[in-house]
Structure formats: C-alpha cells, structure tokens
Amino acid sequence: MGERNITVSSRFSPSEAQELDRRRGKVRRGTFLRNLFLGKKEPRQIPGVNVEAYAETARWAANLNQIARSLNSAEVPDIREIQRTLAGFRRSLIGLTGDDDDS
C-alpha cells in the first residue's frame, strides 16, 4: 500500500457520530472507517465490568506471583502472610467481602 495522502470527509448526524464513537472504541475515526471499508473486523468492545474484573485479577496474579517467587527462592517465606493472602484471594473469587468470615 502506498502513502496515504488523499483525504475523504463525510458528515454524520449526532446520533450517527455517537454510534461511530461507540463502535470504534479507542481506534481513531478515520482508521476505524478505513478498516471497515477494507473488510477488517471491528475492534472488540470489552464491557466495563470485565475491565474491572481483569484489573482485579491482575492484582491477584501479582500477589500469587510474589508468593511463588518467595517459595522458589532461598528466602524463608512468611507462612502466615501467605495464608492471609491466599484466604483473601479465595474470598474474592467466591465473592465475599472483607467483612464476611466464612473461610
């Protein structure tokens, strides 16, 4: 593909522009429309609740990684701290808040 130096413009109603922005996600408008024209798939939209869940899961993974690194190294791990972390991880997985104590 050659240099992109030709501009094509289009007008949208407010509702059309809103729908375009919803569907394009973080992709620039022009890039999104060019990709659609060229037959590429639309970017997958991740629901906000999933983004929050991914962030929480990443924190858990970081904690578990620290535990694994500690266990695999020469340092002596703090067993009580590991138990507290794993208990918190378990409570989070089953949907209990910090106030619940069914572990």
MARVEXDREN-704579 format. One record per atom (N, C-alpha, C): x, y, z; residue number from 0; atom name; residue in three letters. Coordinates in nm, 4 decimals. Layout:
REM MARVEXDREN-704579
<r <X, Y, Z>, NUM, CA, ALA>
...
//
This chain:
REM MARVEXDREN-704579
<r <0.0841, -0.1174, 0.0000>, 0, N, MET>
<r <0.0000, 0.0000, 0.0000>, 0, CA, MET>
<r <0.0887, 0.1237, 0.0000>, 0, C, MET>
<r <0.0498, 0.2242, -0.0742>, 1, N, GLY>
<r <0.1301, 0.3449, -0.0849>, 1, CA, GLY>
<r <0.1027, 0.4437, 0.0269>, 1, C, GLY>
<r <0.1580, 0.5594, 0.0067>, 2, N, GLU>
<r <0.1418, 0.6684, 0.1026>, 2, CA, GLU>
<r <-0.0032, 0.7128, 0.1060>, 2, C, GLU>
<r <-0.0547, 0.7364, 0.2253>, 3, N, ARG>
<r <-0.1929, 0.7820, 0.2402>, 3, CA, ARG>
<r <-0.1922, 0.9342, 0.2442>, 3, C, ARG>
<r <-0.2277, 0.9971, 0.1329>, 4, N, ASN>
<r <-0.2273, 1.1426, 0.1294>, 4, CA, ASN>
<r <-0.3556, 1.2004, 0.0699>, 4, C, ASN>
<r <-0.4573, 1.1165, 0.0505>, 5, N, ILE>
<r <-0.5868, 1.1631, -0.0005>, 5, CA, ILE>
<r <-0.6850, 1.1631, 0.1151>, 5, C, ILE>
<r <-0.7514, 1.2762, 0.1349>, 6, N, THR>
<r <-0.8472, 1.2904, 0.2436>, 6, CA, THR>
<r <-0.9883, 1.2772, 0.1890>, 6, C, THR>
<r <-1.0706, 1.1988, 0.2555>, 7, N, VAL>
<r <-1.2120, 1.1849, 0.2225>, 7, CA, VAL>
<r <-1.2886, 1.2248, 0.3473>, 7, C, VAL>
<r <-1.3839, 1.3152, 0.3324>, 8, N, SER>
<r <-1.4603, 1.3575, 0.4501>, 8, CA, SER>
<r <-1.6054, 1.3147, 0.4356>, 8, C, SER>
<r <-1.6732, 1.3072, 0.5488>, 9, N, SER>
<r <-1.8129, 1.2664, 0.5500>, 9, CA, SER>
<r <-1.8817, 1.3378, 0.6655>, 9, C, SER>
<r <-2.0096, 1.3593, 0.6539>, 10, N, ARG>
<r <-2.0856, 1.4257, 0.7601>, 10, CA, ARG>
<r <-2.1749, 1.3217, 0.8296>, 10, C, ARG>
<r <-2.1863, 1.3378, 0.9594>, 11, N, PHE>
<r <-2.2672, 1.2473, 1.0407>, 11, CA, PHE>
<r <-2.3639, 1.3278, 1.1255>, 11, C, PHE>
<r <-2.4793, 1.2692, 1.1525>, 12, N, SER>
<r <-2.5716, 1.3295, 1.2495>, 12, CA, SER>
<r <-2.5131, 1.3030, 1.3881>, 12, C, SER>
<r <-2.5600, 1.3747, 1.4891>, 13, N, PRO>
<r <-2.5090, 1.3486, 1.6241>, 13, CA, PRO>
<r <-2.5270, 1.2023, 1.6682>, 13, C, PRO>
<r <-2.6411, 1.1439, 1.6343>, 14, N, SER>
<r <-2.6632, 1.0039, 1.6750>, 14, CA, SER>
<r <-2.5717, 0.9088, 1.5973>, 14, C, SER>
<r <-2.5486, 0.9381, 1.4700>, 15, N, GLU>
<r <-2.4564, 0.8554, 1.3912>, 15, CA, GLU>
<r <-2.3140, 0.8663, 1.4455>, 15, C, GLU>
<r <-2.2719, 0.9877, 1.4799>, 16, N, ALA>
<r <-2.1375, 1.0074, 1.5352>, 16, CA, ALA>
<r <-2.1243, 0.9362, 1.6694>, 16, C, ALA>
<r <-2.2304, 0.9384, 1.7488>, 17, N, GLN>
<r <-2.2285, 0.8688, 1.8779>, 17, CA, GLN>
<r <-2.2131, 0.7174, 1.8566>, 17, C, GLN>
<r <-2.2862, 0.6633, 1.7595>, 18, N, GLU>
<r <-2.2763, 0.5202, 1.7295>, 18, CA, GLU>
<r <-2.1375, 0.4860, 1.6763>, 18, C, GLU>
<r <-2.0829, 0.5724, 1.5898>, 19, N, LEU>
<r <-1.9473, 0.5518, 1.5388>, 19, CA, LEU>
<r <-1.8477, 0.5480, 1.6537>, 19, C, LEU>
<r <-1.8586, 0.6443, 1.7442>, 20, N, ASP>
<r <-1.7658, 0.6501, 1.8575>, 20, CA, ASP>
<r <-1.7806, 0.5286, 1.9494>, 20, C, ASP>
<r <-1.9034, 0.4827, 1.9663>, 21, N, ARG>
<r <-1.9262, 0.3640, 2.0500>, 21, CA, ARG>
<r <-1.8594, 0.2419, 1.9875>, 21, C, ARG>
<r <-1.8766, 0.2265, 1.8572>, 22, N, ARG>
<r <-1.8254, 0.1068, 1.7889>, 22, CA, ARG>
<r <-1.6747, 0.1079, 1.7676>, 22, C, ARG>
<r <-1.6158, 0.2261, 1.7567>, 23, N, ARG>
<r <-1.4725, 0.2330, 1.7258>, 23, CA, ARG>
<r <-1.3849, 0.2143, 1.8485>, 23, C, ARG>
<r <-1.4412, 0.2332, 1.9673>, 24, N, GLY>
<r <-1.3600, 0.2192, 2.0884>, 24, CA, GLY>
<r <-1.2515, 0.3250, 2.0913>, 24, C, GLY>
<r <-1.1268, 0.2813, 2.1056>, 25, N, LYS>
<r <-1.0144, 0.3750, 2.1138>, 25, CA, LYS>
<r <-0.9466, 0.3988, 1.9796>, 25, C, LYS>
<r <-0.9979, 0.3349, 1.8752>, 26, N, VAL>
<r <-0.9412, 0.3500, 1.7410>, 26, CA, VAL>
<r <-0.9853, 0.4856, 1.6842>, 26, C, VAL>
<r <-0.8952, 0.5545, 1.6175>, 27, N, ARG>
<r <-0.9300, 0.6830, 1.5564>, 27, CA, ARG>
<r <-1.0408, 0.6636, 1.4534>, 27, C, ARG>
<r <-1.1256, 0.7645, 1.4389>, 28, N, ARG>
<r <-1.2411, 0.7542, 1.3490>, 28, CA, ARG>
<r <-1.1997, 0.7165, 1.2071>, 28, C, ARG>
<r <-1.1048, 0.7879, 1.1519>, 29, N, GLY>
<r <-1.0624, 0.7609, 1.0140>, 29, CA, GLY>
<r <-1.0074, 0.6211, 0.9971>, 29, C, GLY>
<r <-0.9278, 0.5775, 1.0928>, 30, N, THR>
<r <-0.8705, 0.4427, 1.0881>, 30, CA, THR>
<r <-0.9808, 0.3384, 1.0960>, 30, C, THR>
<r <-1.0769, 0.3617, 1.1850>, 31, N, PHE>
<r <-1.1887, 0.2687, 1.2007>, 31, CA, PHE>
<r <-1.2668, 0.2560, 1.0703>, 31, C, PHE>
<r <-1.3025, 0.3697, 1.0098>, 32, N, LEU>
<r <-1.3811, 0.3669, 0.8863>, 32, CA, LEU>
<r <-1.3027, 0.3049, 0.7710>, 32, C, LEU>
<r <-1.1728, 0.3349, 0.7611>, 33, N, ARG>
<r <-1.0899, 0.2748, 0.6560>, 33, CA, ARG>
<r <-1.0830, 0.1233, 0.6756>, 33, C, ARG>
<r <-1.0650, 0.0791, 0.7986>, 34, N, ASN>
<r <-1.0591, -0.0648, 0.8262>, 34, CA, ASN>
<r <-1.1896, -0.1348, 0.7895>, 34, C, ASN>
<r <-1.3031, -0.0715, 0.8206>, 35, N, LEU>
<r <-1.4323, -0.1298, 0.7816>, 35, CA, LEU>
<r <-1.4424, -0.1393, 0.6296>, 35, C, LEU>
<r <-1.4049, -0.0338, 0.5610>, 36, N, PHE>
<r <-1.4092, -0.0329, 0.4146>, 36, CA, PHE>
<r <-1.3218, -0.1438, 0.3562>, 36, C, PHE>
<r <-1.2075, -0.1684, 0.4193>, 37, N, LEU>
<r <-1.1148, -0.2707, 0.3703>, 37, CA, LEU>
<r <-1.1525, -0.4115, 0.4174>, 37, C, LEU>
<r <-1.2657, -0.4246, 0.4887>, 38, N, GLY>
<r <-1.3154, -0.5556, 0.5281>, 38, CA, GLY>
<r <-1.2566, -0.6114, 0.6563>, 38, C, GLY>
<r <-1.1898, -0.5270, 0.7332>, 39, N, LYS>
<r <-1.1352, -0.5748, 0.8604>, 39, CA, LYS>
<r <-1.2440, -0.5760, 0.9660>, 39, C, LYS>
<r <-1.2252, -0.6590, 1.0682>, 40, N, LYS>
<r <-1.3245, -0.6699, 1.1752>, 40, CA, LYS>
<r <-1.3209, -0.5471, 1.2652>, 40, C, LYS>
<r <-1.4369, -0.5183, 1.3222>, 41, N, GLU>
<r <-1.4443, -0.4092, 1.4198>, 41, CA, GLU>
<r <-1.3696, -0.4496, 1.5458>, 41, C, GLU>
<r <-1.3126, -0.3518, 1.6174>, 42, N, PRO>
<r <-1.2462, -0.3864, 1.7434>, 42, CA, PRO>
<r <-1.3485, -0.4401, 1.8431>, 42, C, PRO>
<r <-1.3073, -0.5389, 1.9170>, 43, N, ARG>
<r <-1.3961, -0.5991, 2.0161>, 43, CA, ARG>
<r <-1.4114, -0.5029, 2.1338>, 43, C, ARG>
<r <-1.5343, -0.4797, 2.1739>, 44, N, GLN>
<r <-1.5613, -0.3914, 2.2867>, 44, CA, GLN>
<r <-1.5679, -0.4750, 2.4145>, 44, C, GLN>
<r <-1.4888, -0.4379, 2.5112>, 45, N, ILE>
<r <-1.4876, -0.5091, 2.6389>, 45, CA, ILE>
<r <-1.5780, -0.4340, 2.7363>, 45, C, ILE>
<r <-1.6813, -0.5004, 2.7889>, 46, N, PRO>
<r <-1.7703, -0.4335, 2.8843>, 46, CA, PRO>
<r <-1.6931, -0.3832, 3.0053>, 46, C, PRO>
<r <-1.7357, -0.2702, 3.0583>, 47, N, GLY>
<r <-1.6690, -0.2081, 3.1723>, 47, CA, GLY>
<r <-1.6525, -0.3013, 3.2907>, 47, C, GLY>
<r <-1.7539, -0.3840, 3.3171>, 48, N, VAL>
<r <-1.7455, -0.4767, 3.4305>, 48, CA, VAL>
<r <-1.6310, -0.5758, 3.4100>, 48, C, VAL>
<r <-1.6065, -0.6154, 3.2838>, 49, N, ASN>
<r <-1.4959, -0.7069, 3.2559>, 49, CA, ASN>
<r <-1.3614, -0.6390, 3.2743>, 49, C, ASN>
<r <-1.3530, -0.5113, 3.2352>, 50, N, VAL>
<r <-1.2280, -0.4369, 3.2530>, 50, CA, VAL>
<r <-1.1933, -0.4318, 3.4015>, 50, C, VAL>
<r <-1.2937, -0.4057, 3.4856>, 51, N, GLU>
<r <-1.2718, -0.4023, 3.6301>, 51, CA, GLU>
<r <-1.2296, -0.5403, 3.6814>, 51, C, GLU>
<r <-1.2939, -0.6445, 3.6324>, 52, N, ALA>
<r <-1.2602, -0.7807, 3.6749>, 52, CA, ALA>
<r <-1.1180, -0.8169, 3.6323>, 52, C, ALA>
<r <-1.0782, -0.7767, 3.5106>, 53, N, TYR>
<r <-0.9414, -0.8036, 3.4639>, 53, CA, TYR>
<r <-0.8401, -0.7339, 3.5531>, 53, C, TYR>
<r <-0.8691, -0.6096, 3.5921>, 54, N, ALA>
<r <-0.7774, -0.5350, 3.6780>, 54, CA, ALA>
<r <-0.7628, -0.6032, 3.8137>, 54, C, ALA>
<r <-0.8747, -0.6469, 3.8698>, 55, N, GLU>
<r <-0.8706, -0.7168, 3.9991>, 55, CA, GLU>
<r <-0.7934, -0.8479, 3.9866>, 55, C, GLU>
<r <-0.8183, -0.9210, 3.8794>, 56, N, THR>
<r <-0.7481, -1.0472, 3.8568>, 56, CA, THR>
<r <-0.5981, -1.0245, 3.8411>, 56, C, THR>
<r <-0.5598, -0.9151, 3.7766>, 57, N, ALA>
<r <-0.4168, -0.8836, 3.7610>, 57, CA, ALA>
<r <-0.3517, -0.8609, 3.8962>, 57, C, ALA>
<r <-0.4227, -0.7959, 3.9882>, 58, N, ARG>
<r <-0.3678, -0.7765, 4.1237>, 58, CA, ARG>
<r <-0.3495, -0.9112, 4.1936>, 58, C, ARG>
<r <-0.4479, -0.9997, 4.1784>, 59, N, TRP>
<r <-0.4360, -1.1324, 4.2393>, 59, CA, TRP>
<r <-0.3163, -1.2068, 4.1806>, 59, C, TRP>
<r <-0.3035, -1.2002, 4.0490>, 60, N, ALA>
<r <-0.1931, -1.2697, 3.9832>, 60, CA, ALA>
<r <-0.0589, -1.2167, 4.0320>, 60, C, ALA>
<r <-0.0492, -1.0864, 4.0518>, 61, N, ALA>
<r <0.0761, -1.0281, 4.1022>, 61, CA, ALA>
<r <0.1062, -1.0799, 4.2424>, 61, C, ALA>
<r <0.0037, -1.0863, 4.3266>, 62, N, ASN>
<r <0.0244, -1.1388, 4.4626>, 62, CA, ASN>
<r <0.0666, -1.2856, 4.4601>, 62, C, ASN>
<r <-0.0009, -1.3650, 4.3771>, 63, N, LEU>
<r <0.0342, -1.5068, 4.3672>, 63, CA, LEU>
<r <0.1748, -1.5247, 4.3104>, 63, C, LEU>
<r <0.2133, -1.4396, 4.2175>, 64, N, ASN>
<r <0.3473, -1.4460, 4.1610>, 64, CA, ASN>
<r <0.4530, -1.4149, 4.2674>, 64, C, ASN>
<r <0.4248, -1.3179, 4.3528>, 65, N, GLN>
<r <0.5177, -1.2866, 4.4617>, 65, CA, GLN>
<r <0.5310, -1.4052, 4.5568>, 65, C, GLN>
<r <0.4205, -1.4715, 4.5853>, 66, N, ILE>
<r <0.4253, -1.5893, 4.6720>, 66, CA, ILE>
<r <0.5095, -1.6989, 4.6059>, 66, C, ILE>
<r <0.4848, -1.7246, 4.4790>, 67, N, ALA>
<r <0.5602, -1.8288, 4.4080>, 67, CA, ALA>
<r <0.7083, -1.7954, 4.4041>, 67, C, ALA>
<r <0.7416, -1.6692, 4.3764>, 68, N, ARG>
<r <0.8820, -1.6279, 4.3727>, 68, CA, ARG>
<r <0.9477, -1.6479, 4.5097>, 68, C, ARG>
<r <0.8743, -1.6137, 4.6154>, 69, N, SER>
<r <0.9266, -1.6314, 4.7507>, 69, CA, SER>
<r <0.9505, -1.7788, 4.7813>, 69, C, SER>
<r <0.8545, -1.8635, 4.7414>, 70, N, LEU>
<r <0.8681, -2.0064, 4.7684>, 70, CA, LEU>
<r <0.9809, -2.0693, 4.6871>, 70, C, LEU>
<r <1.0073, -2.0169, 4.5667>, 71, N, ASN>
<r <1.1116, -2.0721, 4.4802>, 71, CA, ASN>
<r <1.2502, -2.0149, 4.5072>, 71, C, ASN>
<r <1.2573, -1.9147, 4.5915>, 72, N, SER>
<r <1.3872, -1.8542, 4.6206>, 72, CA, SER>
<r <1.4444, -1.9129, 4.7496>, 72, C, SER>
<r <1.5604, -1.8666, 4.7830>, 73, N, ALA>
<r <1.6271, -1.9160, 4.9039>, 73, CA, ALA>
<r <1.5709, -1.8517, 5.0305>, 73, C, ALA>
<r <1.4932, -1.7434, 5.0160>, 74, N, GLU>
<r <1.4423, -1.6759, 5.1355>, 74, CA, GLU>
<r <1.3325, -1.7588, 5.2025>, 74, C, GLU>
<r <1.3199, -1.7427, 5.3306>, 75, N, VAL>
<r <1.2197, -1.8157, 5.4081>, 75, CA, VAL>
<r <1.0897, -1.7352, 5.4024>, 75, C, VAL>
<r <0.9845, -1.7938, 5.3462>, 76, N, PRO>
<r <0.8590, -1.7190, 5.3329>, 76, CA, PRO>
<r <0.7861, -1.7057, 5.4663>, 76, C, PRO>
<r <0.7096, -1.5991, 5.4804>, 77, N, ASP>
<r <0.6249, -1.5775, 5.5972>, 77, CA, ASP>
<r <0.4953, -1.6548, 5.5727>, 77, C, ASP>
<r <0.4836, -1.7713, 5.6324>, 78, N, ILE>
<r <0.3699, -1.8605, 5.6083>, 78, CA, ILE>
<r <0.2380, -1.7933, 5.6440>, 78, C, ILE>
<r <0.2343, -1.7193, 5.7538>, 79, N, ARG>
<r <0.1091, -1.6532, 5.7942>, 79, CA, ARG>
<r <0.0662, -1.5493, 5.6897>, 79, C, ARG>
<r <0.1623, -1.4760, 5.6337>, 80, N, GLU>
<r <0.1305, -1.3773, 5.5303>, 80, CA, GLU>
<r <0.0778, -1.4476, 5.4045>, 80, C, GLU>
<r <0.1388, -1.5589, 5.3704>, 81, N, ILE>
<r <0.0922, -1.6363, 5.2552>, 81, CA, ILE>
<r <-0.0499, -1.6868, 5.2802>, 81, C, ILE>
<r <-0.0771, -1.7364, 5.3989>, 82, N, GLN>
<r <-0.2111, -1.7839, 5.4320>, 82, CA, GLN>
<r <-0.3134, -1.6706, 5.4241>, 82, C, GLN>
<r <-0.2772, -1.5516, 5.4758>, 83, N, ARG>
<r <-0.3687, -1.4366, 5.4692>, 83, CA, ARG>
<r <-0.3959, -1.3970, 5.3240>, 83, C, ARG>
<r <-0.2916, -1.3945, 5.2439>, 84, N, THR>
<r <-0.3077, -1.3562, 5.1032>, 84, CA, THR>
<r <-0.3955, -1.4565, 5.0297>, 84, C, THR>
<r <-0.3693, -1.5857, 5.0498>, 85, N, LEU>
<r <-0.4486, -1.6889, 4.9825>, 85, CA, LEU>
<r <-0.5932, -1.6891, 5.0305>, 85, C, LEU>
<r <-0.6147, -1.6635, 5.1602>, 86, N, ALA>
<r <-0.7515, -1.6562, 5.2126>, 86, CA, ALA>
<r <-0.8254, -1.5380, 5.1499>, 86, C, ALA>
<r <-0.7575, -1.4236, 5.1360>, 87, N, GLY>
<r <-0.8184, -1.3077, 5.0715>, 87, CA, GLY>
<r <-0.8490, -1.3352, 4.9253>, 87, C, GLY>
<r <-0.7573, -1.4021, 4.8593>, 88, N, PHE>
<r <-0.7762, -1.4406, 4.7193>, 88, CA, PHE>
<r <-0.8988, -1.5306, 4.7064>, 88, C, PHE>
<r <-0.9106, -1.6285, 4.7936>, 89, N, ARG>
<r <-1.0253, -1.7204, 4.7918>, 89, CA, ARG>
<r <-1.1553, -1.6459, 4.8150>, 89, C, ARG>
<r <-1.1573, -1.5552, 4.9156>, 90, N, ARG>
<r <-1.2790, -1.4776, 4.9442>, 90, CA, ARG>
<r <-1.3205, -1.3945, 4.8228>, 90, C, ARG>
<r <-1.2220, -1.3334, 4.7571>, 91, N, SER>
<r <-1.2524, -1.2522, 4.6392>, 91, CA, SER>
<r <-1.3100, -1.3380, 4.5267>, 91, C, SER>
<r <-1.2542, -1.4558, 4.5065>, 92, N, LEU>
<r <-1.3015, -1.5438, 4.3999>, 92, CA, LEU>
<r <-1.4459, -1.5878, 4.4203>, 92, C, LEU>
<r <-1.4839, -1.6109, 4.5455>, 93, N, ILE>
<r <-1.6209, -1.6574, 4.5706>, 93, CA, ILE>
<r <-1.7154, -1.5420, 4.6027>, 93, C, ILE>
<r <-1.6633, -1.4181, 4.5948>, 94, N, GLY>
<r <-1.7495, -1.3012, 4.6068>, 94, CA, GLY>
<r <-1.7771, -1.2543, 4.7470>, 94, C, GLY>
<r <-1.6954, -1.2921, 4.8423>, 95, N, LEU>
<r <-1.7142, -1.2438, 4.9787>, 95, CA, LEU>
<r <-1.6397, -1.1130, 4.9975>, 95, C, LEU>
<r <-1.6963, -1.0259, 5.0794>, 96, N, THR>
<r <-1.6265, -0.9010, 5.1100>, 96, CA, THR>
<r <-1.5342, -0.9234, 5.2285>, 96, C, THR>
<r <-1.4561, -0.8250, 5.2607>, 97, N, GLY>
<r <-1.3619, -0.8366, 5.3732>, 97, CA, GLY>
<r <-1.4299, -0.8557, 5.5062>, 97, C, GLY>
<r <-1.5612, -0.8163, 5.5168>, 98, N, ASP>
<r <-1.6330, -0.8282, 5.6418>, 98, CA, ASP>
<r <-1.6841, -0.9695, 5.6670>, 98, C, ASP>
<r <-1.7013, -1.0480, 5.5596>, 99, N, ASP>
<r <-1.7505, -1.1854, 5.5724>, 99, CA, ASP>
<r <-1.6366, -1.2735, 5.6220>, 99, C, ASP>
<r <-1.6693, -1.3737, 5.6996>, 100, N, ASP>
<r <-1.5648, -1.4605, 5.7511>, 100, CA, ASP>
<r <-1.6108, -1.6046, 5.7501>, 100, C, ASP>
<r <-1.6285, -1.6590, 5.6269>, 101, N, ASP>
<r <-1.6694, -1.7979, 5.6123>, 101, CA, ASP>
<r <-1.5549, -1.8853, 5.5622>, 101, C, ASP>
<r <-1.4284, -1.8445, 5.5826>, 102, N, SER>
<r <-1.3171, -1.9225, 5.5279>, 102, CA, SER>
<r <-1.2812, -2.0400, 5.6112>, 102, C, SER>
//
